[in-house]
Amino acid sequence: MAVNPIEMQKALGGVNYPASKEEIVQQASKHKAGEEIMKALDALPNKQYDSPAAVNKEVGKES
């Protein structure tokens, strides 16, 4: 799944790290993230993420 990293960062704006998957998904939802981004975030392992880069890295593994 190819997710635009710029769109991903917009969706994750305002997340306070470290953050859980649930917090990340909620924030993206608040920002009305696109369907692809929401699918990618829903597929993340349920763990803590230290930074937006950590989220992007994990999303990259899923594709």
VEXDREN-2710 file (C-alpha; in Angstrom, 1 decimal):
% VEXDREN-2710
k/r/px/py/pz
1/MET/0.0/0.0/0.0
2/ALA/1.7/3.2/-1.2
3/VAL/0.8/6.0/1.2
4/ASN/1.9/9.5/0.5
5/PRO/4.3/10.4/3.4
6/ILE/3.3/14.1/3.2
7/GLU/-0.4/13.2/3.6
8/MET/0.6/10.8/6.4
9/GLN/2.4/13.6/8.3
10/LYS/-0.6/15.9/7.9
11/ALA/-2.8/13.2/9.3
12/LEU/-0.5/12.8/12.3
13/GLY/-0.2/16.5/13.1
14/GLY/-0.7/17.1/16.8
15/VAL/0.1/13.6/18.0
16/ASN/2.1/13.7/21.3
17/TYR/4.8/11.0/21.1
18/PRO/5.3/8.5/22.4
19/ALA/1.8/7.5/21.2
20/SER/-0.2/4.3/21.0
21/LYS/-1.7/3.0/17.8
22/GLU/-5.1/4.0/19.2
23/GLU/-4.0/7.6/19.7
24/ILE/-2.5/7.8/16.3
25/VAL/-5.6/6.4/14.6
26/GLN/-7.8/8.8/16.6
27/GLN/-5.7/11.8/15.6
28/ALA/-5.7/10.8/11.9
29/SER/-9.5/10.4/12.1
30/LYS/-9.9/13.9/13.6
31/HIS/-7.8/15.3/10.7
32/LYS/-10.1/13.4/8.2
33/ALA/-7.3/11.4/6.8
34/GLY/-7.9/9.6/3.5
35/GLU/-9.1/6.0/3.3
36/GLU/-5.6/4.7/2.3
37/ILE/-4.0/6.4/5.3
38/MET/-6.7/5.1/7.7
39/LYS/-6.2/1.5/6.3
40/ALA/-2.5/1.8/6.7
41/LEU/-2.8/3.0/10.3
42/ASP/-5.4/0.4/11.2
43/ALA/-2.9/-2.3/10.0
44/LEU/-0.2/-1.1/12.4
45/PRO/0.9/-3.4/15.2
46/ASN/-0.6/-2.4/18.5
47/LYS/2.4/-0.8/20.3
48/GLN/3.9/2.6/21.3
49/TYR/5.4/4.8/18.6
50/ASP/8.2/7.2/19.5
51/SER/7.9/9.5/16.5
52/PRO/6.2/10.2/13.1
53/ALA/9.2/8.5/11.5
54/ALA/8.5/5.3/13.5
55/VAL/4.9/5.3/12.2
56/ASN/6.1/5.9/8.6
57/LYS/8.7/3.1/8.9
58/GLU/6.1/0.6/10.2
59/VAL/3.6/1.6/7.4
60/GLY/6.4/1.1/4.9
61/LYS/6.8/-2.5/6.2
62/GLU/3.1/-3.2/5.6
63/SER/3.2/-2.3/1.9
END
